[in-house]
């Protein structure tokens, strides 16, 4: 729903303002200052400039009454601690000084003497830019030294130049005009903010900045004055300012209301179009509703038939539920039996697993036995081979013993023959000692050569070297026997 607004004609608002001016107002914050025409007419004091170090905007309303050379009448001047001409503003545009550097804009200062004008100088450390506005319009802009901030601890003078010490006024810079609403803001005002402030000197726009207004006009009015500096009526009052604000708000409200009215008319036209579309849609909906009612009647008939079928289905469902209950009971009994069988199966599986383990152990033992058997068989075969070798050695030994026995028999015969010789031991005509036996026809030339016989003469033990040369072990023992005794026949003489 649209809110009803009460609109006041602009002519009525202006009439109210005129009546207020006629009545007058004594609010000091709406008083202006009139400076005299001598070098002694000024205001000077040491303000707190710390909030303005990184950005400031110096704005005021002024009216020039003296005609002097360019950069002559100084409206305001600030000499920082150790820095001269930190801020200087003249009334004809010739001096717009910041940080000791002048920005001459006298060619763009087109205000006639005796006319109120609005002035703003803005600067910001971050932007590094000085902007100068006249009656809300930008007339000059330039860059400022990089890294420079506004100095503190200096003196601010209104109505003349502060001089190098901050307090030495000069006849060359006498303002002699009227000043109103000089404020210093601790921010770099935008062009739109400056424009709004310059619309009328009787508005209260400056008050909306709160604490950003570091140096306030109403406080400057309370400072001590030198010479002829007096308060005058600015032509504004507190009520006038409030009426101007109300007027601005009302005008803005009128503009917003007009815009809202246009928007409402457009909205109304759109709503009418939507209503026509809705009416058409409503007729279509009614037709669809009638068709739906017919469908509903048919649906009811179908529903009744379905309800009958549903009752039948419910009866069948109950019977099925009874069968399901019986089946569940049978299932529980079957489950119990199945659990018993599962338990028996698990026991059988445990027994089977135990049997498998025993089987594995038997297989292991069998493999070990087979391995031992194979080892025993090999050893047996080796023993049989060794037995065969021993049997062959026994056969050879037996053969050798038989041969030795034969030779012993032969030697025994010889000995018997020798024993049958006479006592003077003539074995025969050629044998005179037992060593001579080797020269018998049974040995000489058959077994031992003459070279070997020489060795026999040297040592009988060396006869052992001839084992295997058909001289048997029995023969060697026989010869040693005779060697251990006498090697000559008993009672023999050489």
LOPAMAR-837702 format. One record per residue (C-alpha): x, y, z; residue number from 0. Coordinates in steps of 0.5 Angstrom, whole numbers, plus 500, padded with zeros to 3 digits. Each point is the difference from the previous one (the first is absolute). Layout:
BEGIN
> X:Y:Z:NUM
...
This chain:
BEGIN
> 500:500:500:0
> 503:507:498:1
> 501:505:506:2
> 496:506:499:3
> 505:506:501:4
> 498:508:501:5
> 504:504:495:6
> 501:508:502:7
> 501:504:494:8
> 507:503:499:9
> 497:507:500:10
> 497:499:507:11
> 507:498:503:12
> 503:506:497:13
> 495:504:504:14
> 501:497:506:15
> 508:502:499:16
> 498:507:499:17
> 496:500:506:18
> 506:497:504:19
> 505:506:498:20
> 495:505:501:21
> 500:498:508:22
> 507:499:500:23
> 504:495:505:24
> 506:501:505:25
> 504:493:499:26
> 507:502:500:27
> 502:494:496:28
> 497:504:494:29
> 504:506:501:30
> 505:503:495:31
> 506:504:501:32
> 502:507:498:33
> 508:501:499:34
> 502:507:501:35
> 505:504:495:36
> 506:500:504:37
> 506:495:501:38
> 497:499:507:39
> 494:497:498:40
> 500:493:501:41
> 500:493:504:42
> 505:496:502:43
> 501:494:504:44
> 504:493:500:45
> 495:495:498:46
> 501:492:501:47
> 502:498:492:48
> 502:493:502:49
> 493:497:497:50
> 501:504:494:51
> 507:497:498:52
> 498:495:495:53
> 494:503:497:54
> 496:507:501:55
> 495:504:496:56
> 500:508:502:57
> 493:502:498:58
> 496:507:501:59
> 496:506:498:60
> 503:506:499:61
> 498:507:497:62
> 506:505:497:63
> 499:507:502:64
> 507:503:498:65
> 504:500:493:66
> 507:499:501:67
> 506:496:495:68
> 500:493:499:69
> 501:495:506:70
> 499:506:504:71
> 494:500:505:72
> 501:493:504:73
> 494:497:503:74
> 504:495:504:75
> 507:498:501:76
> 503:494:504:77
> 508:500:501:78
> 502:493:503:79
> 505:499:505:80
> 507:501:496:81
> 496:501:493:82
> 497:506:498:83
> 494:501:495:84
> 498:493:501:85
> 493:502:498:86
> 498:507:497:87
> 493:502:497:88
> 499:507:497:89
> 493:503:498:90
> 501:501:493:91
> 503:493:498:92
> 508:503:499:93
> 502:496:506:94
> 498:493:501:95
> 507:497:504:96
> 501:494:503:97
> 507:497:503:98
> 503:507:497:99
> 498:499:493:100
> 495:505:497:101
> 495:498:495:102
> 497:506:496:103
> 493:500:498:104
> 498:507:500:105
> 499:499:492:106
> 494:496:502:107
> 497:504:506:108
> 495:503:497:109
> 496:503:507:110
> 498:507:500:111
> 502:504:506:112
> 495:500:505:113
> 497:494:498:114
> 500:494:505:115
> 503:494:497:116
> 502:493:502:117
> 507:497:501:118
> 503:493:501:119
> 507:498:500:120
> 501:492:501:121
> 507:496:500:122
> 501:493:502:123
> 507:496:501:124
> 498:494:497:125
> 497:504:494:126
> 506:505:500:127
> 495:505:496:128
> 498:507:502:129
> 493:502:497:130
> 497:507:500:131
> 492:501:500:132
> 497:506:499:133
> 492:500:501:134
> 500:493:500:135
> 504:499:493:136
> 507:498:499:137
> 505:505:498:138
> 506:497:501:139
> 504:494:501:140
> 507:498:501:141
> 505:495:503:142
> 504:501:507:143
> 507:498:502:144
> 500:493:502:145
> 501:498:507:146
> 498:506:503:147
> 495:501:505:148
> 497:506:504:149
> 504:503:505:150
> 497:501:507:151
> 502:505:506:152
> 499:506:496:153
> 495:506:500:154
> 494:501:496:155
> 498:507:498:156
> 493:503:497:157
> 500:507:497:158
> 508:500:498:159
> 506:497:499:160
> 503:496:506:161
> 507:502:498:162
> 507:496:501:163
> 498:500:508:164
> 493:498:499:165
> 498:507:503:166
> 503:505:496:167
> 494:504:496:168
> 501:504:494:169
> 497:506:497:170
> 501:496:493:171
> 495:495:502:172
> 494:503:503:173
> 494:496:499:174
> 495:506:502:175
> 494:496:498:176
> 495:495:503:177
> 501:493:501:178
> 495:494:502:179
> 500:493:502:180
> 507:499:499:181
> 501:492:502:182
> 506:496:499:183
> 498:492:499:184
> 505:494:501:185
> 499:497:494:186
> 500:502:492:187
> 493:502:498:188
> 498:497:494:189
> 497:505:494:190
> 493:497:502:191
> 501:502:507:192
> 502:507:498:193
> 495:501:496:194
> 495:498:505:195
> 503:505:505:196
> 500:506:495:197
> 493:500:498:198
> 498:505:505:199
> 504:503:506:200
> 494:500:505:201
> 499:492:500:202
> 503:495:505:203
> 504:496:496:204
> 506:501:504:205
> 497:497:506:206
> 499:493:497:207
> 508:499:500:208
> 500:499:507:209
> 507:499:503:210
> 503:501:493:211
> 499:507:501:212
> 507:501:504:213
> 499:508:500:214
> 493:502:501:215
> 497:507:498:216
> 497:501:507:217
> 506:499:504:218
> 504:505:495:219
> 494:505:502:220
> 502:499:508:221
> 508:502:498:222
> 503:506:503:223
> 500:505:494:224
> 505:506:499:225
> 498:507:497:226
> 494:501:497:227
> 497:493:499:228
> 492:500:501:229
> 494:495:499:230
> 495:502:495:231
> 494:497:498:232
> 501:494:495:233
> 493:501:497:234
> 499:492:503:235
> 497:498:506:236
> 500:493:503:237
> 492:499:499:238
> 502:503:493:239
> 505:494:499:240
> 495:495:502:241
> 495:503:496:242
> 505:499:494:243
> 501:493:502:244
> 493:499:500:245
> 499:503:494:246
> 505:496:497:247
> 497:494:503:248
> 493:502:497:249
> 503:501:493:250
> 503:493:500:251
> 494:497:503:252
> 496:504:494:253
> 505:497:495:254
> 500:493:503:255
> 492:501:501:256
> 500:502:492:257
> 504:494:498:258
> 496:495:505:259
> 494:503:497:260
> 503:498:493:261
> 502:493:502:262
> 493:499:503:263
> 497:502:493:264
> 504:495:497:265
> 499:495:505:266
> 492:501:499:267
> 500:499:493:268
> 504:494:501:269
> 495:498:505:270
> 495:501:495:271
> 503:496:495:272
> 501:494:505:273
> 493:501:502:274
> 498:499:493:275
> 504:494:499:276
> 498:497:507:277
> 492:501:497:278
> 502:496:494:279
> 504:495:504:280
> 494:500:505:281
> 495:498:495:282
> 504:495:497:283
> 501:497:507:284
> 492:500:501:285
> 500:496:494:286
> 505:495:502:287
> 497:500:507:288
> 493:498:497:289
> 504:495:496:290
> 503:498:507:291
> 493:499:503:292
> 498:495:494:293
> 507:496:501:294
> 498:500:508:295
> 493:497:499:296
> 504:495:495:297
> 505:499:506:298
> 495:499:505:299
> 497:494:496:300
> 506:497:499:301
> 502:501:507:302
> 494:496:503:303
> 502:494:495:304
> 507:501:503:305
> 497:500:507:306
> 496:493:498:307
> 507:497:498:308
> 503:503:505:309
> 496:496:505:310
> 501:494:497:311
> 507:501:499:312
> 500:501:508:313
> 497:494:501:314
> 505:496:496:315
> 506:504:503:316
> 497:498:507:317
> 500:492:498:318
> 507:501:497:319
> 502:503:507:320
> 498:494:503:321
> 504:496:495:322
> 506:504:501:323
> 499:499:508:324
> 500:493:499:325
> 506:500:495:326
> 504:504:505:327
> 498:495:506:328
> 503:494:495:329
> 506:504:498:330
> 501:501:508:331
> 500:493:501:332
> 504:498:493:333
> 505:506:503:334
> 501:496:506:335
> 501:493:497:336
> 505:504:495:337
> 504:503:506:338
> 500:493:503:339
> 503:497:493:340
> 505:506:500:341
> 502:498:506:342
> 501:493:499:343
> 504:502:493:344
> 504:505:504:345
> 502:494:505:346
> 501:496:494:347
> 505:505:496:348
> 504:501:507:349
> 501:492:500:350
> 502:500:492:351
> 504:506:501:352
> 504:496:506:353
> 500:493:496:354
> 503:505:494:355
> 505:502:505:356
> 502:493:502:357
> 500:498:493:358
> 505:505:499:359
> 504:498:505:360
> 500:493:498:361
> 502:502:493:362
> 506:504:503:363
> 502:494:504:364
> 499:495:494:365
> 505:505:496:366
> 505:500:505:367
> 499:492:501:368
> 501:500:492:369
> 506:505:500:370
> 503:495:506:371
> 499:494:496:372
> 503:503:494:373
> 506:502:504:374
> 500:493:503:375
> 500:497:493:376
> 505:504:498:377
> 505:498:506:378
> 498:493:499:379
> 502:500:492:380
> 506:503:502:381
> 501:495:506:382
> 499:494:495:383
> 505:503:495:384
> 505:501:506:385
> 498:492:501:386
> 502:499:493:387
> 506:503:500:388
> 502:497:507:389
> 498:493:497:390
> 505:501:494:391
> 505:502:505:392
> 499:494:504:393
> 500:496:493:394
> 507:503:499:395
> 502:499:507:396
> 498:493:500:397
> 504:499:493:398
> 506:503:503:399
> 500:496:506:400
> 499:494:496:401
> 506:502:495:402
> 504:501:507:403
> 498:494:503:404
> 502:496:493:405
> 507:504:501:406
> 500:498:507:407
> 500:493:499:408
> 505:501:495:409
> 505:503:505:410
> 498:495:505:411
> 502:495:495:412
> 507:504:499:413
> 501:500:507:414
> 498:493:502:415
> 505:499:494:416
> 505:504:504:417
> 499:497:506:418
> 501:493:498:419
> 507:503:498:420
> 506:498:504:421
> 502:504:506:422
> 505:504:497:423
> 495:503:496:424
> 502:498:493:425
> 493:502:497:426
> 503:498:493:427
> 506:502:496:428
> 498:507:499:429
> 495:502:506:430
> 505:502:506:431
> 494:504:504:432
> 493:502:500:433
> 501:505:495:434
> 503:496:495:435
> 493:497:500:436
> 498:506:495:437
> 505:497:495:438
> 497:494:500:439
> 496:498:493:440
> 493:501:504:441
> 502:508:501:442
> 506:502:496:443
> 499:503:493:444
> 492:499:501:445
> 498:505:506:446
> 506:504:502:447
> 506:503:495:448
> 507:501:502:449
> 499:507:501:450
> 495:499:505:451
> 504:494:504:452
> 506:506:501:453
> 494:504:504:454
> 499:493:504:455
> 507:500:502:456
> 500:507:503:457
> 493:499:504:458
> 495:494:501:459
> 495:505:502:460
> 500:503:493:461
> 497:494:497:462
> 493:503:502:463
> 501:504:494:464
> 500:494:495:465
> 492:498:503:466
> 496:499:494:467
> 506:498:496:468
> 498:493:501:469
> 504:500:507:470
> 494:499:504:471
> 499:502:507:472
> 501:493:503:473
> 507:500:497:474
> 502:507:503:475
> 498:497:507:476
> 504:494:498:477
> 506:504:498:478
> 500:505:506:479
> 500:494:505:480
> 506:497:497:481
> 503:507:500:482
> 498:501:507:483
> 504:494:502:484
> 507:498:496:485
> 500:501:493:486
> 505:494:499:487
> 499:493:502:488
> 502:498:507:489
> 507:498:501:490
> 502:502:493:491
> 506:503:498:492
> 502:505:495:493
